[in-house]
Amino acid sequence: MEKFERILEERGLSEKATVNQVGCFGFCSQGPFVKIFPEDTLYRLVKLEDVEEIIEKDIVGGEVVERLLYVEPLTGEKVSKQDDINFYKKQRRVALRGCGVINPEDINEALGMGAFIGLKRALSMTPQEVIDEVLASGIRGRGGAGFPTGRKWQFAKNSVSDIKYVVCNGDEGDPGAFMDRSILEGNPLGVIEGMVIAGYAIGAQNGYFYVRAEYPTAVKRLRIAIAQAREIGLLGENIMGTGFSFDCHLRLGAGAFVCGEETALLNSIMGKRGMPRPRPPFPAVKGLWDQPTIVNNVETLACIPFILREGAEEFAKVGTERSKGTKVFALGGKVNNVGLVEVPMGTTLRELIYDIGGGIPGNKKFKAIQTGGPSGGCLTEEYLDEPIDFDNLVAKGSMMGSGGAIVMDEDNCMVEVAKFYMEFICDESCGKCTPCRIGTKRMLEILTKITEGNGTMEDLAALEELSQTVSTNSLCALGQTAANPINSTISHFRDEYIAHIVDKKCPAHVCKKLMQYVIDPEKCIGCGMCQRGCPASCITRTDYIAPKHKLASMKIDSSKCVKCGACISTCKFGAIEKR
């Protein structure tokens, strides 16, 4: 960006072309992006050395820089417009509206895209009419549980108190999730507008953003947006001359996953240790400082302005019967088009992975997709044509969660996947309740035994029993859903668990304790490159003379091998394999 500005100024082109920063385009695997308006030309994978060529050819000469255009992998066609790329074709931006288009640090650009029109309409209605509009839209909370947003607001409105609060949950802690972060970085004013509308509907005077401190860009842009909204009277006293007053405040989280649970989050805002508390009473009755409080996540609040601006009916047109609107997913893992996508509810997993995600790299075989993060489960090939919505994913043994979607291929070990998520849960358990504090630790120990080749069938039975106990008896959703990755992997990939336990083998060749590196003497030419690259000095030359090339072969001493993979990466003949 600095180079664009400098060269434009040096060439005397600052009046002809201005340089603007925007939020995330969503297509992570193809960034950094440069978009040229008004032609709407999109350049991807732009490097510093490309800047002068873009200025010279496009801005000065009006010629498209062909080599920087996106190329559709199936057709080889170069695409210059963002909306013509397959990655974007099936998306519909509601929560992500404005991201990648407006400068998130300039309130004028947000206003130019219709910001606060929804609030203006809301303030012309009664609070109950606003809630009725949200109820009619059918929107359900995008934070994971899928509770109807309008019903939550109604509970808070019905609670009698002079002081009420709105809280935005921006404590996004799932591994591989970056939906809330991108919305706050790309269009923070959209979330602020949603919060103000919520405050008007329930009768609140103050709202709190709770955002983890690991999101410095999101925090910075949110602070700028709040200050700009205050400056022009969209926050503070007597908003739009209606007599309604509402202000926003920002609190930073320290990165505790459990603070994504609403009661733990409220405790953290109040300066207490971030630990859940029993419910009821629910926050809508007794929340922040014991006053009625609604907690909505970033994506939910980002959808609210659309509902009030365009109408509940327009929002409800998209989606399924019980899950209306769109959902943002952070699509990652073994998929070609890694990125942030927003699709209508009811989109199938196949469309998400293959049409939008571009399929599996290297034409590998799809194995599973983990939705819902540590609280979710794995869905296999048989579910690829299932529509994505709140209830359907739960019925299939997973959940929507906040929107993480990790794709796995044939090279992933599902026992190792379960162990990874259990390690995360053990680290993040607050320790308040015994089933979660101790049960998750015991489950991790059993999974570790199995991945190291020391597990027994009795361990597998104990793991299933523990899963049930922890899920049934834990205080909050962290413990109640902790066993979901275990249950789903045992259900769909029981044969992998048995292979680890009975055969002492990892079918995916991932678990190091059960893996061997072996050199095929028929392929090895004895060049010694693997030996020179081995940090453990476990490769030696043998006296074997291969019939084709009459040279000595190499051999790996398994007792010394640390399974680092250096030998495989240095061998140019594919002579080394995992077994």
N, C-alpha and C positions, 0 to 999 in steps of 0.2 A: 504493500500500500504506500509506504514511504517512497519507494522508487518510482511508482506511478506519479505521485505528486511532484517529486523533484524533476523528473524528465519533462512532464507537461509544463512546468513552470519555466524550465530552461528553454524549451521550444516555443514559448509564448502561446501555449494552447490552453492555459488555465481558464480562459473565458469560454472556450469551445467545449471542454470536457471537465467535469468535476469527478472527484474520487470519493466514494462513499463506502463505509463499512456496514455490513449487514450481519444478521444472525446466521445460523447453520442452514445450509442447503439440504442437509439430510443424507446426501449421497457420499458417505464418509470415504469409501474406497476409491473415489475419483477426485477427492479434493487435493490441493486448494482450487477453488473456483474463481473465475472472473466473469462477470456478466455485463454485457454492454447494452445499455438502453439508448434509444427506444427500439433498436432492432431486435432486442431480446436474444442476442447471441450468447451462448454459454460456452466458455472455455474451461477445460478441466485439466488437472495435474499441472497447473501453471507453476513454473519456476522463476526465480529472479531473472535469469537470462532471457526469459520469454517476454519480459515487459516491453522492451524497446520495439520488438517485432509487432506486438499487439498495437502499440501506439502508431508505429509507422504504417503498417498495412491497414488496420481496421479504422482507427480514429482519424488518421490523416487521409488514407487512400480509399476508405470505404470497402475494403476487400477482406473477406473472412479468412482467418488463419486456419487453414484446413487441418493441419497436423495436430492442433489442440482441441479439435472437436471430439465429442464422444463417439465411439464406434460400437454399434450394436454387435455383440459377439456372434449371434446366429446368422445374421445377414451380411455383416461386414459394411453396413451402410453408415455413413457419417451423418450425425444428427446435430443441427445447430440450435434448435429450440428446446428448452428444458421440458416443456409439456409433451414433446414428441418422443422422449426417451421412455422405454418400456418401464423403467424403474418408477417413473412418475405417473404413467398412464392410468393405473388403477387406484391411485391415491385420491383422497378428497380432503382438503385442508380446512379444518374448523379450529381445532386447538392450536395448530401450527400456523394459522393465518398470519401473514406478515413476516414470518421467519424466512430469512433469505431474501427479503424484498425491501423492508424499511431499515433505516438506521435506528437501532434500539435506544440510542442515546439522544435522539431528537424527537421531542413530543409532536412537533409539527408534521413529521412524516406519518406518525401513528394516527394523528387527527385526519390527515389526508386519506387514510385508508378506512375511515369510519369509526375510529376509536371514540368511545363515550356516547355514541348515538344510542346504544342499548341502555346506558345509564339514564340518558335524557328521557327515553320512553318510560323506563321504570319509575322515574320520579314523577311522571305524570299519572301514574297509577297508584292505587292503594297498596300497602305492603301485602295484603292478602291476595290481591290480583296478581302481584309479581310471583308469589309462591304458587298460585294456581297455574300460571304460565309455565313455571318450571316443572310442576307436576304433570302438566299436559304434554310436555316434551318427552317425558319418559326417561330423562337422563338419570343414570345411576353412577355412583361415585367411582371415579377412575383410579382410586388408590389401591384397589385390590378386592375389597369385600363386595363391592357392587350394590351397596345399600342405596335405595332411591333418594336422590338429593333433595327433592321437594319435601319428602316426608321428614327428613332430618331438619330442614328449615322450619317446617310446621311445628315440630316438637319444641324447638327453641323459641319460636314466636309465641307459642301458648304458655311458655314458662313465664311466670310473673316476676319481673325484676326491673329496677331502674337502670341497671348496668348489665350489658351483654357484650359478648365478644365474637369476632370471626377470626379463625386461625387458618392460615394456609400452610399445609404440610409440604414443605420442600425438602424433607430429609430423605432423599432418595438413596437407599443403601444397597439395593440388590446388585450382585455382581453382574456386570455387563449392561446395566441400565443407565440411560442418560436422557430420558424423555423430559423430565421436569427441568433439568439443567438447560437443555436446548431451548425450551419455551421461555424460561426466565432470561436467557441470554439473547434470544431473538426478538421477543415482544413482551417485555415486562409490563407494559401499560395495559395489555389485554388482561393479564391476571389481576392487576390492581383494579381495573374496571369491574371484573367479576366479583372481587371482594367487596367493593363499595355497594354493588347491587345486593349482595347477600346481607350486608350490614343494614341496608334500608329495609329489606324484607323482614328481618327478625327484630329490628329495633335496636341494633348495636351502634355504639359510638366509636369503637376502636377495633382495628384489625392488626394481627401480628403475623408477619412472615417468619417462619422457622426454616432456615436454609442452612445446610451443612457448610462449615467454613472451608471445606475442600473445593468449593465452587467459587473461587475468587472473582471470576469474570461475571458470573450471575449476580453475585452480591454487589459488585461495583455498579452494574447496570441497573439493578433494582433500586439502589440508593439514588442514582441519578434520576430515574423515572419518578420516584416518590417526591424528590425535591422539585422537579419540573411540574408535576401535577399540583403540588401545593402552591407553587408560584402563580399559576394561572387560575387557582380557585376550584380545581377539581378534587382537591382534598382539603380538609379543614372545616372552617365554619361556613354555614349557609351556602352549600354547594348549589350552583346554578340558580341562586336566589330562591330556593325552595324552602329554606328554613331547616333543611336536613344537614347535620354536621357529622363528619366521619373522617378519621385520620388513620394512617398506616404506620406501623413500627416494624423494625427488623431485629430479629434475634438469630444469632449464629449457633448452630449445633456443633458438637465436638466430634461427630462422626460415629455415634453409637447407633447400630442398626435397630436396636429395640426402640429408639426414639421415633421410629416411623409409626409405632403404635400410639394411638391418639392420647391415651392417658399418660403414658411415659413422656410424650412430647410436651403435654401441658405442665407436667412436673418440672421438666427442664426449663421451660420458659419462666416459671416462677422461681428459678434458682435452686430447685431441689434436685436430688439425684434422679436421673432419667430411668425410672422404674415404673412398670404398669401398676394400676390399682384395680381392685375388683369392680365389676360393673354388674348391676346398677349400683349407685346412680350413674346414668350416662352423662357425658359432657353437656348435652343439650339441656339438661336439668341442673347439673352441678359440675361446672368445668373450671375454666381459668379463674383463680381466686374465688372459687366456689360460686361463680356466677354462670348463668346459662351461656353456653359456648357451642358454636358449630365448628367442626374441623373438616375442611375439604382440601383435597390435594391440588397441586398446581394445574394439572390437566382439566380437572372438573371446573375450576374457576375460570380457566381460559375458554371453556365452551359456553359459559353463561352469557357473555355479551352477544354471541351469535343468536342465542335463543330469544333474547329481548329485542335484538335489532331486526332479525328476520322473521321471528315468530316461532312458537312451539311446533306448529304444524310442519314448517319447513325442516326443522331439526328432526322431527319424528319420521319424515319421509324416508330417511336413510336408516339402515339397520334391520334387525329382526323384530319379531313381535314383542319379545321381552327385553331386548337389548337394543336401544335406539342410538342413533348417531354413529360416530366414528371412534376409533381407538388408535392411539399412538403406540408403536412398538419400536424398541431398540433391537434391530435384527442383527445378530452377530454369530460368531462361531464359524463353522465350516460352510460358508455360503459366499458366492462370488460378490454379490452387491451388499456389502456390509453398510448399514446406515440406519437412519431414523425414518420410519414410514408411518403414515396415517391412513388407515383404510376403513371403509364402512364395516360396521358389525355385520357378520354373516359371510365375509370373505373367507374362503377356505384356506387351510394350511398349505395346500398345494399351490394356490395362487400366491400366497405370501412368500413361499420358499423358492418356487420356480419362475413364476411370471415376474414378480417384483425383485426377489432375491437373486435371480439369474442362475439358480441351481447350485450344485455342489462342485467345488473346485476339483480339477483333475478327473472329472467324470466318475468320482467315487460314489459308492452306494450310500444313499440316505439311510441313517439308522434311527435317529430320534430327534425330536425338538423339545427342549426344556422350556416350558412357559411358566411364568409366575415366580421365577427366581428360586431361592432356597425354600420358599413356601409352596412351590408348584410341583409338577411332576413331568415325566417324560411321555411323549406321545409318539407312537411308532408309525410305520408306513401305512398300516391299515386305517389310520385316522386322517390321512392326508386330505381327503375330500370332505371332512367334517367342517361345518361353518364355525367360525370363531365368534363366540359370544359367552357371556358370563356363565350361564347355566349349562351349556353344552360342554364346555371345558371341564367343569366340575364333575359332570356326569361321566366323563371319560377318564377321570382319575388325575386331572391336573387343575389348573385355575388360571384366570386371566392375570391376577396379580397387578402390579403397577404397569407391566407391559414389556418386561424383558423376554426375549425369544432367542435362545441359544441353539443353533443347529449343530448336530453331531453326525459324523459319518462312520464308515466301517472301521476306522482307525481309533475310535474312542472306546475305552473300556467303561462299561456302565457301572461296574462296582467301584471303579476309581472316581467316576462322576458323583456317585452317592457319597463317597468318602470326602470328596472336595467340599460338597455342600454341608456335610456334617461338621467338618473342620470349621467352616465359616460360622455355623450356628453355635458351636461350642464357644468360639471366641466372642460372639455377640450376645450370648445369654446374659441377662443382667444378674442372675443368681438368686432372685427373690423367692422363686418357688422350687421346691425339691425335685419334682418330676423333670423339669427342664434342666436344672442345674446339674443333677447327677445322671439323669437318664440319657441326655445327649452325649455326655462323656462316655458312658458305658457303651452306647451304640457306636461311637467313634472307635473305641478300643476293639470292638468285635470286627468292624469293617477293616481296621488296620491289620488285625490277625489274618483275615481272609485274603487281603491283597498281598500279604507277605508269605502266603502259602502255609500258614499255621492254623487255619480255621477248620472247624469240624461241622458236620451236619447239625449237631446240637447247638452250635453257635448260631447257625442260620435260624433255627427255631427260636432261640432266645432273642435274636434280633427282631423277629416278627412280633414276639410277645411284648418286648420293650417298646416297639413302635406304637402299639395299641395303648400301652400304659401311659406313655408320655403324651400322646395326642389327647387322651381322655381327661387327664388330670392337671395339665398345665394351666397356669393362670391366664396367659394372654396368647394371642395368635402366633407369636414366635414359636412357643413350645407346642401349641396345638397343631401346627402345620409342619413342625420340624422333620417329621418322619415321612412326609410326602415323597421326597426323592427316593427314599429307601423303598417305600411301598410300591411305587410305580416301577422302579427298576427290577425289583424282585418279581413283580407281576408279569412284566413283559420280557425280562431277560434272566429268568431263573437259571437257564442253562449256563449262563456265564458265571453265576455264583457257584454252581455245582462244579464247573470246570476248575475254578480257583481252589475249591475245597477238596474235591476227589482226585482230579487229574494233576493238581498242582501246576496248572498252566493258565496263563492269561491269553484268551483267544485273540485279543486285539494287540498283544505284545506291548503293553503299556506298563504294567506293574513290574518294576525293576527286579524285585526279589524272585519273580517267576520267569524271568526272561534270560535268554542266552543270545550272544552274538556269535555267529558261526561263519567261517570262510569256506566257500565252495571251491575245492581244489581244481575242479574242472574249469572254473572261470578265472581263477587267480593266476596271474602271470609272474608273481613273485617280485614285483617292482619295489616293494617295501615302503610305499607311501603311507600305508596304514600304520606301519610300525613306527615311522618317524613322527606321525601325528598323535600317537597314543600317549596320554598323560600318565597312564598307570604302568607303562612298560610291560604289558601283558601279551604282546604279539611277538612271536619268534618265527624264524625261518625253519622249514622242515626239509627233510630229504626227499619228499615226494616229487617225482618227475611227471608232470602232466603230459599226456600223450600228444597233444597238439603243438605245444610250444617248447617242450623239453626244458622248461625252467622250474626252479624250486617254487614251492607254494608257501604261504604263511599260515600260521595257526594261532588261535586265541586261547589263552589260559583262563578258563571261566572263573577259577578261584580268585584271580587277581582283578578281573574286569569290573569296572565301576559303571558300566552301561551308559557311558556319556554320549555315545553315538559319533565320536570324532572319526572313528575308522570308516563308518559308512559314508560320511560327508567327504572324505578324502579319496575313497576308492572310485576310480573312473570306469571300472569295468563291471560294476554291480555284483561283485563277488561276495559281498558280505550281507547277511540277512539276519533278521531277528527271528528267534524261535521260542 
